[in-house]
C-alpha cells in the first residue's frame, strides 16, 4: 500500500512518525465482508494489523464450548502485536461485524524497519503496554465486578463510538451475554430492570441507551 491517509482516532491518532512511515511503505490492504473471519484462536500469527474502517469482534471459545466475546475494535485500533513479540498461536478469533478494511504488516517487515529506526521499537513497546493494561482490566472485571456492573461497562464500551444522544447497540441479548460472560437469562433479567428504571430501551434491533450517566454509575459498583 502506498496511499496512506492518516487516521485520527484510536491508537493511530497518536502514532509516531516511524509507525506511520511503516504503514505507508509496507502495509498491504485486507478487505473483509460482514461475517468474514480474519483468523481463528490458535492459528499461527506473524503479522500486525491496523483497522482503517469497520468493526471487528474478538472472541474465544471456552473448554465447555461457550463463546466469550472479549472486545470490539474500530477504526484506528491496532492488534496482533502479541504474535509479533512472541510468535505462536493467535489468542483470539477475529470476525468482521461489518464491512471492514485493514492494513497488515508482516513481523519480518516490522523487524527490518526497527533495525533502521529504533523509534519504532519504542512505539511497539507502548502498544504492548496498552494491551497488558487492557488484559489486566478484563481480568479484574471478570473476577471482582458483579454482573450488573460488568454488563453496564460492556454496554458503555460497545457504544462509545456512537455519538448520538441515545446510542444504539445492535446486539441480541445472547450476544450481549457473550460479552458479559453470563447466561442470556441473567442478562435479560438485568436489562428488564434497567428498562423499568429508564436506563435502556429494548428494541427489535438491539438495545438503546437512554441514560448513559446511570450506566456509568452502575459500572463503578463493586461487591464489598
C-alpha positions in Angstrom: 0.0 0.0 0.0 1.4 3.4 -0.9 -1.6 5.7 -0.4 -1.6 6.4 3.3 -4.3 8.6 4.8 -3.8 9.4 8.5 -6.4 8.1 10.9 -7.1 10.5 13.8 -8.9 8.1 16.2 -7.8 5.2 18.4 -4.2 4.2 18.8 -3.3 5.5 15.4 -4.3 9.1 16.4 -1.1 9.3 18.4 1.0 7.0 16.2 4.7 8.0 15.9 6.1 9.2 12.6 8.0 5.8 12.5 4.8 3.8 12.6 3.1 6.0 10.0 6.1 5.5 7.7 6.0 1.7 8.1 2.3 1.7 7.3 2.8 3.9 4.3 5.7 1.9 2.8 5.0 -1.7 3.8 1.3 -2.3 4.7 -1.0 -4.3 2.4 -4.8 -3.8 2.5 -7.2 -6.5 3.6 -10.9 -6.2 2.8 -13.5 -8.1 4.8 -17.2 -8.6 4.4 -19.5 -8.8 7.5 -19.1 -12.3 9.0 -15.7 -12.9 7.5 -13.1 -14.4 9.9 -9.7 -12.8 9.7 -8.0 -15.5 11.8 -9.1 -18.0 14.5 -7.9 -18.7 18.0 -4.9 -21.0 17.7 -3.9 -20.0 14.2 -0.2 -19.2 13.7 0.3 -15.4 13.7 3.1 -13.3 12.3 1.5 -10.0 11.3 0.4 -6.7 12.8 -3.0 -5.2 11.8 -4.5 -1.7 11.9 -8.2 -1.1 11.3 -8.8 1.5 8.6 -12.6 1.3 8.7 -15.3 -1.1 10.1 -15.6 -3.1 13.3 -14.1 -6.4 14.4 -15.1 -8.7 17.2 -12.5 -10.6 19.3 -13.7 -13.8 20.9 -12.6 -17.1 22.4 -14.3 -20.5 23.0 -14.2 -21.9 26.5 -13.3 -25.6 27.2 -17.0 -26.2 27.6 -17.7 -24.8 24.1 -19.2 -21.5 25.2 -18.2 -18.4 23.2 -16.9 -15.4 25.2 -16.7 -12.1 23.3 -13.7 -10.1 24.5 -13.9 -6.8 22.6 -15.0 -4.9 19.6 -12.4 -2.7 17.9 -13.0 0.1 15.5 -11.1 2.5 13.2 -7.7 3.4 14.4 -7.1 0.3 16.6 -4.0 -1.9 16.2 -3.9 -5.6 17.1 -1.8 -8.7 16.5 1.2 -7.4 18.5 1.3 -10.4 20.8 2.3 -12.7 18.0 4.9 -10.1 17.0 6.6 -10.2 20.4 6.1 -13.9 21.0 5.4 -15.8 17.7 2.9 -18.5 18.2 -0.9 -19.2 18.2 -3.3 -16.3 18.0 -5.0 -15.7 21.3 -8.5 -14.9 19.9 -10.7 -15.3 16.9 -11.3 -12.1 14.9 -14.5 -11.7 13.0 -15.8 -8.7 10.9 -19.1 -7.3 12.3 -19.5 -5.1 9.3 -17.6 -4.5 6.0 -14.1 -3.6 7.1 -10.7 -2.5 5.7 -7.4 -3.3 7.4 -3.7 -2.7 7.0 -1.5 -5.6 7.6 2.3 -5.6 8.0 4.4 -8.8 8.5 6.6 -9.1 11.6 9.6 -9.6 9.3 9.0 -6.2 7.7 8.5 -4.6 11.1 11.7 -6.1 12.5 13.6 -4.8 9.4 12.1 -1.3 9.9 13.1 -1.4 13.6 16.7 -2.1 12.7 16.6 1.1 10.6 14.7 3.2 13.1 14.8 2.3 16.9 11.9 4.8 17.5 9.6 2.1 16.1 10.7 -0.3 18.8 9.6 2.3 21.4 6.2 2.5 19.7 5.8 -1.2 19.7 6.6 -1.4 23.4 3.9 1.3 24.1 1.4 -0.8 22.2 2.3 -3.9 24.2 1.9 -1.9 27.4 -1.5 -0.7 26.5 -2.6 -4.3 25.7 -1.3 -5.6 29.0 -3.3 -2.9 30.9 -6.4 -3.8 28.9 -5.9 -7.5 29.7 -5.5 -6.7 33.4 -8.7 -4.7 33.4 -10.6 -7.5 31.7 -9.4 -10.0 34.3 -10.3 -7.6 37.1 -13.8 -7.2 35.7 -14.4 -10.9 35.5 -13.1 -11.7 38.9 -14.3 -8.7 41.1 -17.2 -7.0 39.4 -20.8 -8.2 39.9 -22.7 -9.0 36.7 -24.8 -5.8 36.6 -21.6 -3.6 36.9 -19.8 -5.7 34.3 -22.8 -5.5 31.9 -23.1 -1.8 32.3 -19.4 -1.4 31.5 -19.7 -3.6 28.4 -22.7 -1.6 27.1 -20.9 1.7 27.6 -17.7 0.3 25.9 -19.6 -1.1 22.9 -21.5 2.2 22.3 -18.6 4.6 22.8 -18.2 5.2 19.1 -21.9 6.2 18.7 -22.1 9.9 19.4 -25.9 10.1 19.3 -27.8 11.3 22.4 -29.3 7.8 22.8 -26.8 5.4 21.2 -28.0 2.1 19.7 -26.3 -1.2 20.4 -27.2 -3.7 17.7 -26.7 -6.9 19.6 -29.1 -9.5 20.8 -29.4 -10.5 24.5 -27.5 -13.7 23.7 -24.7 -11.8 22.0 -24.5 -9.3 24.9 -24.3 -12.2 27.3 -21.3 -13.4 25.4 -19.5 -10.1 26.1 -20.5 -10.1 29.8 -19.5 -13.8 30.3 -23.0 -14.6 31.6 -26.2 -16.5 30.7 -28.8 -15.0 28.4 -31.4 -15.3 31.2 -29.3 -13.4 33.7 -28.6 -10.6 31.2 -32.2 -10.4 30.2 -33.3 -10.0 33.8 -30.9 -7.1 34.4 -31.9 -5.4 31.2 -35.6 -5.7 32.1 -34.8 -3.9 35.4 -32.9 -1.2 33.6 -35.8 -0.8 31.2 -38.2 -0.2 34.1 -35.8 2.4 35.5 -35.5 4.2 32.2 -31.8 3.4 31.7 -32.2 1.5 28.4 -34.9 0.5 26.0 -35.0 -2.9 24.3 -35.8 -2.8 20.6 -36.2 -5.3 17.8 -32.7 -4.2 16.6 -31.0 -4.5 20.0 -30.7 -2.1 22.8 -30.9 1.7 23.0 -29.1 3.6 25.8 -31.3 6.2 27.4 -29.3 7.2 30.5 -25.6 6.8 29.9 -24.8 8.5 33.2 -26.8 5.9 35.2 -24.9 3.1 33.5 -21.6 4.8 34.2 -22.5 4.9 37.9 -23.6 1.2 37.8 -20.3 0.2 36.1 -18.3 1.5 39.0 -20.1 -0.6 41.6 -18.0 -3.4 43.1 -19.1 -6.1 45.5 -17.9 -5.3 49.0 
